Amino acid sequence: MKSDLVDELAFSSRLVRVEVLRDAVDYPVTRRSVVVNLSASDAWGQGALPTAIPPFSSTILSGARVTGTLLLVLAVGEKEDGEKSARELGWTDFYGPAKDTPVLLRSSQVEVGEVELDAALVLHQPELPKGTEAFRIKANLWFSPAGTDCGIHNQHDFIEVHTQISGHGRMQKFLDKDHDTLYEDQLLSPGNTNPVPFCLEQDGSYIYPWHQYRADTDCVWLALEYHRI
């Protein structure tokens, strides 16, 4: 067993412990954890047989070993009041204190590392120029209580994906900034990552449909941002 570098991230807490593994080889995951592959190549979980963890995907491991270039390992803490815990940890109230806005709490954000990505493959756009570019990865956690629509929006200057850590939620796409125009629902259970980024690249920018996260139950989820360097 070997890992060149294991770091606990700044937003790791009693609510969710978060570690980043770099160049991990047979690293033991002893506690039930969500393992997210941040790199452009397959990672591997080893139990009875080796199991691939493709790029932009995640799984839950316990009592297994993991090998990969750049991984996040997130272990949920004791069952408790998620909103109370997030507020006690100083997570930011994204919409502020107004009573008529959704409860959407955000942890601090950290830079996790850098990767080389081929946008034509990642975004499933074969018409884009082939070849890799450098991206810087930023990560943070979010919390919302059951029944929360977190806000329809369509502006990001990065490639974004989400991983469910606890609870059940969904990523949704809309034809317009209107809940009645919903046209795609991607359900997320713990350990799931939405499989393909929502954006397309156009003239060097990222174009998103109207979209939002919805919390069906009390939820904690991970946001990953890939910023072109």
N, C-alpha and C positions, 0 to 999 in steps of 0.2 A: 504494500500500500504506500502511495506517495502522492503528495500534492505540493506543488511548488509554492503556492500562495493561497491561503484561506483568510478572508477578511470578513468581519462582521460589519454590516453597513450602518450608517449613522441613524437611519430610521428604524433599525431593529429594536424591539422592545418586548415587554412581557406579553403584548397582544399578538405579535408575530415576530419570531426571530428570523433574521435575514442574513445569510452569508453568501459571499461570492467566491466561487472556486475558479482559479486560473490554472490551466494545464494540469487538471486533476487526472490522476491515474489510480483506478480502483479505490476511490475515496469512499469510506464507509458512511452510509446514511442509516444511522441507528434509530432515529426517531422519525415517526411518520411525517413526511415532508413533501411539499410540492417542489419539484425540480424543473427548472425552466432552462432550455437551451438557447442562449443568446447569440451563438456563433452561426457562421454560414455553413458549417459542416456537421454531420451527425455526431451526437453524443451517444453514450451507451450505458444502459443500466444492466448490471449483472446479478442475476438471481440463480434460478435453476438453469436458465439459458440467457445469453446476451440479448438485450432488446434495444433497438435503435430508438433514440429520441431525436427526431429530425429538427432542423433549424426552425425557429418560430413555433415551437411546440413545447409541451410540458406533460408531466405525468406525476403520479404520487408513488414514492418509494418508501419502504421501511424494511430494515434488515437486509439491505442490498448494497452494492457498490456501484459507483458511477465514475465514468471516464469522459472527459470532454475539455474543450479548449476554454470556454467561458460559460459558466453556469451560475444560476441563482438557486439557493436552497432555502425554502421558507417553511418554517415549522410553526403551526398555530399554537398559541398558548392555551391556558385554561379557559373553559367556557365562562364567559362573564358578559356584563353589559358592554357591548362594543362601543356604543356612542360615548358612554361615560368614560371608558378607558381611553378612547381616542382624544377626548377633550382634556383629560388629565395629562396626557402625553404632550399636549400643546399643539395638536394637529390644527391646521388653519381651517376656519369656517369659510369655505370658498365663496358663498353668496352673502356672507355677513350675517348679522343678528336679526334681520327683518323676519317677522313671523310668517309672511306669505311667500317665502322662498324655500326651496328644497334644503334639507339637511344633507350637506355634502362636505365631508371633512377630509382634509388632505395632509399627509405627512410631509416632512421635509423631503427635498429631492436631492439625489446624489448622482454624480457621474460614475458609472460602473466600469467602463473601459471602452476600447475601440475595436472595431471589426471591419473587415473588407467584405462588401456585399456587391453582388451583381443585381442591379435594380431590375433588369429584364426578367431574371428568374424570380426574385422576391415578389415583384408586383405582377407577375404573369403577363408581361407585355413584351412579346418577342420582337416587336418592332423597334424597341429601344436599342441604342448602341450596346454591343456586348463588351464585357470587361468589368472589373471590380473598381469600386471607389471606397474611400475610407469614411466610416460613420462613427460618431461618438454616441454612446448609449447613456441615457439618463433614466432613472427609475424612481418611483415613489408609490406609496400605498394610498388608497381611498377607502372611506367608509360611508355608507348610507343605510338608513333603517328600511324595514320592509315597506314596499309600496311606493318607493321614491322614483320619480322620473327625474333624472339628473340634469336634463337640459339639452335640447336639440341644438346642434351647432354644425358648422361645416368648414371651419378654418383651423388648419395646423400647418406649420412650416417644417414638418418632420414626418417620418413614417411611424405610425403608432399601432401597437397591439396591446391587448389586455389579457391577463391571466386571473382566473377566479381562485381566491385563496380560501375563503369560507363563505357559507351561505350559497344561495342560488340567485343568479341574475341573468342578464341578457344584454347583448349588443344589438341595437336596432338601427335600420336604415329607413329613411323617409324620402318621398318625392319632393316635399316642401317642408317648411318649418311649421308643421301641423301634425299632431298625433294621428289624425284621421288618414294621413297619407302613408302610413306604415306599409312597407312592401317586403321587408326581410327581417326575420327574427332569429338571432343566433343564441341558443340557450347555453348558459355557462354554469357548470357544476364545479365543485372544488377540484382543482388540478387541470381544468380545461383552459386552453388559450384559443381565442378566435383564430381560425386556421389561416386566413389570408388577410393582410392589411386591407383596410377599406379604400385606400387612396389609389390613384393612378398618377403617373408622372406626365406632365404636359409643359413643354417649353421650360424645363428646368424647375418647375414648381410642382407641388403636390396638390391634387384636386380631390376633394372629399365630397361624398354625398352628405345630405343632412343626416345626422346620426346622433345617438345618445346611448348612455348606459342606463339600464333600469334595474333596480334592486327588487326582486320578488320577495326575498326575506332580508333580514339584517345581513349585510354583505361587507366583506373586505376583499378588495381586488387590487391587483398590481398593474400599474401603467408603465409601459416601456416605450421610450421615444428614441428613434434612431435619427440623429442629426447629421446631415452631410457636412463633412469638414472641408 
